[in-house]
Amino acid sequence: MLCLAIIQAVRLANATLNRETSPVGPANIEIMTDPAKPLRVLIPEGSSTSAREAVTILGLSGHHVEICDPSPWCLARYSRFVLKFHRCPPLRRDPAGFLAFVEGLIASGRFDVLLPTHEQGLLFAKVQDRLKGRIAVALPSFENYRTAHSKAGFSRLLARLDLPQPPTRILKSQREPRGATHFPAVVKTSVGTASRGIHFVHNESELASVLHEIDSSGSFDEVLVQDMISGTTEKAQSVFCRGRLAGFHAYQQVMPGVGGGEAVKTSVRRPAVAGYLQKLGAALDWHGALSVDYIMPQDGGTPLLIDCNPRLVEPFNAWAAGTDLVTLLLRVSLGEEPTPLPEGREGVLTHLAMQALLGLASHGGSRRAIMREFGRILDHSGPYAGSTEELTPLAHDRLGAVPLAMTLALLLASPMSAAKLARGGFGEHLLDTKSIGEIEKMP
């Protein structure tokens, strides 16, 4: 069954390659290349969707891209734009070994810019004095990075700056009095990315059970309990130059994927959220990339901030809308003080085929439904009408067919494997409380 599924998936991927003859973005998107000024960029992980999308944007701009990752099968490796792959120690289990490996690559003198696309930024912020003069990188102070990285720290910062968030309580132990909780509620551990450590509870019994589970796992550092707000989840990305907002983009989820991600998204204009980020970046003297998640309430009220990621999260939609935050981040990394970018176009649709298939399967989709969904992706019909593939843009990067075909094949063999496949992305490039503690103790 698996062999037949793989054969069928490869055939479908080839069909995709034959159909995908349009540019990587809509017809009015120009691919900006500057071969006269190619940069040598090192991306210190290749497992995240954010890294994979940054690779595409950098490659289409003519830059030299190399990645390092503990997994030889990481997503970003399957790109013609990655000129060299380096297998490195895992950040989560061996931060010191990972750092030594990256410093060894930097010492070769082959790279101009270090571009952290995920949680390695916390480590590099800690040791950025050691990197000065050896490679360009844009990072805030370690203390301010830690504030943005911690869900509890970010919530406290919002309260201090009087920025809107859902009603929130921060617990330091399971036994701490919780006061009145409005249900349904969201429980979040202070450390967690890609929906790790997030639980939804509907009564006091479920809340007590989740808190006990967190306590038993040894990860009860600080836990947030937030009122659940009905509305639409959106995300905003920005690049700062020494506390000054230099670029901003926001997008709205059109169709959910798996693990809290988006399968289809559309660009939106959110001046209020841009104002929130300006205030956050100024307070933190932020330098580099900063992203936030927020809820647009159903009643059309004030956007409520719910999470922060001190990095660019899936920057392709911004690029497709005309706001190239990746190139802007390179310029800031090199010490330039660029003129702020104008906001991109509204209503630009992009999608992630792998997320769409995994999301459908994780919600009980049958093999027939998965095949039907893949057909809609191929035909750009239904929710994909007028949309551009952002994760595996096959028209310009045929190696992207490999992870897409394998995902399809595995789901056809076992639709119930979707959750396991999604968890495979929560790998060694992510931090936990132990690895954060080790980084904090570094000199």
Backbone hydrogen bonds, N-H to C=O, Kabsch-Sander energy under -0.5 kcal/mol:
donor,donor_aa,acceptor,acceptor_aa,energy
5,A,1,M,-2.3
6,I,2,L,-2.5
7,I,3,C,-2.4
8,Q,4,L,-2.5
9,A,5,A,-2.5
10,V,6,I,-2.6
11,R,7,I,-2.2
12,L,8,Q,-2.3
13,A,9,A,-2.6
14,N,10,V,-2.5
15,A,11,R,-2.1
16,T,12,L,-2.2
17,L,13,A,-2.2
18,N,14,N,-2.1
19,R,15,A,-1.9
20,E,16,T,-3.0
21,T,19,R,-2.4
29,I,26,P,-2.3
30,E,28,N,-0.5
32,M,30,E,-0.9
33,T,31,I,-0.7
34,D,61,S,-1.5
37,K,34,D,-2.2
41,V,39,L,-0.8
41,V,64,H,-3.4
42,L,113,V,-2.7
43,I,41,V,-0.6
43,I,66,E,-2.6
52,R,48,S,-1.9
53,E,49,T,-2.2
54,A,50,S,-2.2
55,V,51,A,-2.3
56,T,52,R,-1.6
57,I,53,E,-2.1
58,L,54,A,-2.8
59,G,55,V,-2.9
60,L,56,T,-2.6
61,S,57,I,-0.9
62,G,59,G,-1.6
63,H,58,L,-2.3
64,H,39,L,-2.5
65,V,63,H,-0.6
65,V,81,F,-0.7
66,E,41,V,-2.2
67,I,84,K,-1.9
68,C,43,I,-1.6
69,D,86,H,-2.0
74,C,71,S,-1.3
76,A,46,G,-3.2
77,R,74,C,-1.1
78,Y,75,L,-1.4
79,S,77,R,-1.9
82,V,79,S,-1.2
83,L,65,V,-2.7
83,L,81,F,-0.8
84,K,65,V,-0.7
86,H,67,I,-2.2
88,C,69,D,-0.9
88,C,86,H,-0.6
92,R,428,E,-2.2
94,D,90,P,-2.1
98,F,94,D,-2.6
99,L,95,P,-2.5
100,A,96,A,-2.4
101,F,97,G,-2.1
102,V,98,F,-2.4
103,E,99,L,-2.9
104,G,100,A,-1.8
105,L,101,F,-1.8
106,I,102,V,-2.5
107,A,103,E,-2.3
108,S,104,G,-0.7
108,S,105,L,-0.9
109,G,106,I,-1.9
110,R,105,L,-0.6
112,D,40,R,-3.0
113,V,40,R,-1.9
114,L,136,A,-3.0
115,L,42,L,-2.7
115,L,113,V,-0.5
121,G,118,H,-1.7
122,L,119,E,-1.5
123,L,119,E,-0.6
124,F,120,Q,-2.4
125,A,121,G,-2.4
126,K,122,L,-1.5
127,V,123,L,-1.4
128,Q,125,A,-0.7
130,R,127,V,-1.6
131,L,127,V,-0.7
131,L,128,Q,-0.7
132,K,128,Q,-1.2
134,R,131,L,-2.3
135,I,131,L,-1.6
136,A,112,D,-2.4
137,V,333,S,-0.6
139,L,137,V,-0.6
145,Y,141,S,-2.4
146,R,142,F,-2.7
147,T,143,E,-1.7
148,A,144,N,-1.9
149,H,145,Y,-2.3
150,S,146,R,-1.8
151,K,190,S,-2.5
154,F,150,S,-2.8
155,S,151,K,-2.1
156,R,152,A,-2.3
157,L,153,G,-2.0
158,L,154,F,-2.3
159,A,155,S,-2.1
160,R,156,R,-2.4
161,L,157,L,-2.2
162,D,158,L,-0.6
162,D,159,A,-0.7
163,L,158,L,-2.6
169,R,225,V,-2.1
171,L,169,R,-0.6
171,L,223,V,-3.4
176,E,173,S,-0.9
183,F,181,T,-0.5
185,A,201,V,-2.6
186,V,226,Q,-3.0
187,V,199,H,-3.2
188,K,224,L,-2.6
189,T,197,G,-2.0
190,S,222,E,-1.7
196,R,193,T,-1.4
198,I,195,S,-1.1
199,H,187,V,-2.6
201,V,185,A,-2.4
201,V,199,H,-0.5
207,L,203,N,-2.0
208,A,204,E,-2.5
209,S,205,S,-2.1
210,V,206,E,-2.4
211,L,207,L,-2.5
212,H,208,A,-2.1
213,E,209,S,-2.2
214,I,210,V,-2.5
215,D,211,L,-2.3
216,S,212,H,-2.6
217,S,213,E,-1.5
218,G,215,D,-1.1
219,S,214,I,-1.5
221,D,219,S,-2.1
223,V,171,L,-2.7
224,L,188,K,-3.1
225,V,169,R,-2.7
226,Q,186,V,-3.0
226,Q,224,L,-0.5
227,D,167,P,-2.2
228,M,184,P,-2.0
232,T,296,M,-2.2
234,E,294,Y,-2.6
235,K,251,Y,-2.5
236,A,292,V,-2.7
237,Q,249,H,-3.2
238,S,290,L,-1.5
239,V,247,G,-1.8
240,F,288,G,-3.3
241,C,244,R,-2.7
242,R,240,F,-0.5
243,G,286,W,-3.6
244,R,241,C,-1.1
246,A,239,V,-3.0
247,G,239,V,-1.2
249,H,237,Q,-2.1
250,A,268,V,-0.6
251,Y,235,K,-2.7
252,Q,266,T,-3.1
253,Q,233,T,-1.7
254,V,264,V,-3.0
255,M,264,V,-1.8
257,G,261,G,-2.7
261,G,258,V,-1.3
263,A,255,M,-3.0
264,V,255,M,-1.9
265,K,350,T,-2.6
266,T,252,Q,-2.1
267,S,348,V,-1.5
268,V,250,A,-2.4
270,R,268,V,-0.5
274,A,270,R,-2.0
275,G,271,P,-1.9
276,Y,272,A,-1.8
277,L,273,V,-2.5
278,Q,274,A,-2.3
279,K,275,G,-1.9
280,L,276,Y,-2.5
281,G,277,L,-3.3
282,A,278,Q,-2.0
283,A,279,K,-2.1
284,L,280,L,-2.1
285,D,281,G,-0.6
285,D,282,A,-0.7
286,W,281,G,-2.5
288,G,240,F,-2.1
290,L,238,S,-2.3
291,S,309,N,-2.9
292,V,236,A,-2.5
293,D,307,D,-2.0
294,Y,234,E,-2.4
295,I,304,L,-2.6
296,M,232,T,-2.8
298,Q,230,S,-1.8
300,G,297,P,-2.0
304,L,295,I,-2.4
305,L,164,P,-2.4
305,L,303,P,-0.5
306,I,293,D,-2.6
307,D,293,D,-1.4
309,N,291,S,-3.0
311,R,309,N,-2.5
314,E,312,L,-0.6
317,N,314,E,-0.6
319,W,315,P,-1.9
320,A,316,F,-3.1
321,A,317,N,-1.7
322,G,319,W,-1.4
323,T,318,A,-3.0
324,D,322,G,-0.6
325,L,323,T,-1.6
328,L,324,D,-1.6
329,L,325,L,-2.3
330,L,326,V,-2.0
331,R,327,T,-2.2
332,V,328,L,-2.3
333,S,329,L,-2.5
334,L,330,L,-1.8
335,G,332,V,-1.6
336,E,331,R,-2.2
341,L,246,A,-3.0
345,R,321,A,-2.8
347,G,267,S,-2.9
348,V,345,R,-0.5
349,L,347,G,-0.6
350,T,265,K,-2.2
351,H,388,T,-2.5
352,L,263,A,-2.5
353,A,351,H,-0.5
356,A,352,L,-2.3
357,L,353,A,-2.3
358,L,354,M,-2.5
359,G,355,Q,-2.8
360,L,356,A,-2.2
361,A,357,L,-2.3
362,S,358,L,-2.5
363,H,359,G,-1.0
363,H,360,L,-0.6
364,G,361,A,-1.7
365,G,360,L,-2.2
370,I,366,S,-2.4
371,M,367,R,-2.6
372,R,368,R,-2.4
373,E,369,A,-2.4
374,F,370,I,-2.4
375,G,371,M,-2.1
376,R,372,R,-1.8
377,I,373,E,-2.1
378,L,374,F,-2.5
379,D,375,G,-2.3
380,H,376,R,-0.8
380,H,377,I,-0.6
381,S,376,R,-2.2
384,Y,381,S,-1.9
385,A,382,G,-1.6
387,S,384,Y,-2.1
388,T,349,L,-1.2
390,E,351,H,-2.9
391,L,351,H,-0.6
394,L,392,T,-1.6
396,H,393,P,-1.4
397,D,393,P,-1.1
400,G,397,D,-1.9
401,A,398,R,-2.0
402,V,399,L,-1.8
404,L,400,G,-1.3
405,A,401,A,-2.8
406,M,402,V,-2.4
407,T,403,P,-2.2
408,L,404,L,-2.2
409,A,405,A,-2.6
410,L,406,M,-2.5
411,L,407,T,-2.1
412,L,408,L,-2.3
413,A,409,A,-2.1
414,S,410,L,-2.3
417,S,414,S,-2.3
418,A,415,P,-1.4
421,L,417,S,-2.6
422,A,418,A,-2.6
423,R,419,A,-2.3
424,G,420,K,-1.2
425,G,422,A,-1.6
426,F,423,R,-2.0
427,G,425,G,-1.4
430,L,427,G,-1.7
436,I,432,D,-2.4
437,G,433,T,-2.0
438,E,434,K,-2.0
439,I,435,S,-2.1
440,E,436,I,-2.5
441,K,437,G,-1.3
442,M,439,I,-1.3
